[in-house]
Amino acid sequence: DYRVSARIQAGDPAAYTLQKDEAARIFTGAPVPEGADTVIQQELTTVKEGLVSFNPADISKGKNVRLQGAQCKAGETIIPSGTPITPGVIALLHSVGAVNVRVYQKPKVAVIVTGNELVDPGRPLQNGEVYNANQAAISSYLGQAGINPIRSVHVKDDPAELKTRISCALKESDMLILSGGISVGEYDFVHKALADEGVQTLFYKIRQKPGKPLFAGKKGDRLIFGLPGNPAAVLTCFNQYVKPCLQLFSGDAGSFSCSALLPLAHDWKKKTPLANILKARVKNGEVTILGGQDSFNLLPFADANAFVLLYEDDMVKRKGALVEVYDW
């Protein structure tokens, strides 16, 4: 039998030392007193008149004791650089008393959406008008990354106004995203306006569908994307090009990798020898390419939760073939 000489609860600031033939009544989370090395569950003990007894065969030395440094030791790296700050990471930081950590600063992003035909939702369309879906889509995507654009404007197809807006945006942002006006039509002024502002072309036009006229450029440390005007192409190009760059700005070095390789739920045949980025639905470990793949068609996004990338030579894919899947 051991004499119960102390009662220790979690948060008790007192320090206890047990002598020979002494025990302490201790509660979960409380510090183990000096002289003790084992905690016995109360249901394995009998307490009577201040004495506790137990069967030694029911216990083992060190049981139910959490040792100092069991989670991590002084000097260990517990969060590598580039780790996203998730609720779990926040809990880990607070568990070691850290309340401030160095993080990547969110980039300052400006958005310019172009087109005479665009009007904001909320009023009936006039002949020749379409609702401005691109501005909301881009802002929503930025919101998923925790970024509020410092500027988001709709600009008519006017070269002078467009040049002024681009000039201002380049002065105050780390990344400029434009949509529309990037092709080669008579009223597509974006490419020339960017060149006039000293933007260096990184690439312009890609053998892909949708989003063939995609533009990427830079001016100093600033990154500029010229997205197509069709809404589905905007979403596709943002997901595959802009979003990974935003993640890279935030320290995610693996941001261009696909989310998974999954089997196709059906046969699929491409119509053109271009790379295809296709709206898709991942369910039960396989992926279905949805109908309505035209670059103007947003309806499949009501069901889509990913994109499938098929390369130029992937003209036919059979059911069960593994394909690259990108979450969005």
C-alpha angles and dihedrals in degrees: 000000000000126000113238101231102166144027113213124187131183111284094020105150095200119104117226132196120195121216126210113297092014129121134183131221101234133183131211112285095019121127115261110242123242111271094035128099105167138052117208120205110247092234088064093055139072120214121196130162093344095312126109126205134180143168109264089211089068096060142053129204114272095016118153093007119123108209124220109263093021090127098037138337131230111279096021120129106240100172118034120215112274096033112143113242101243127167088263092053090048089052090050092050093050092046089065094041097256114144100162128049133168111255137177113268114242110250119250106243129194123194127204119182116191135200139100089223096061122102130171118257115258103073135063116274119250122215110294096015130118130187118262103247096153098069093053092044093052093045090050092050090050089049090057087058091050093251126134109197112241088217132014116175141162114226127192120233092273116131096209095049092043092052091050093049093048092048092053093045093051091054095056107029140070092209131025120199120192129179128199131012095063099112127080102268123129090257097041101109103157099091094052093043091054092048090050089055092055097256111161115222114237094177137339124194123008132207092247140107125252108024104029095155093055114148129201125181144150140219112194106311093340121107121211128195124189107197124193120259100241107098098226089050090051092054093044096049092043091053096046101038115011099042094052090051091051088051090049089053086056094053101263103139094181096052096117094058120107117255095234147335107242135173120255115247091215145008117284131192123193121224098210135033091244127109107267126213103196134193108243146173122228114205135153094358097306136084132233121201107222129225122250099058095161113127092240094050115099097165095094089060088074086071103023122102099167147016127243118214118212117183126226094267094045094096095147128028121184127214110279095026113136115245134181112261124196121194118222 
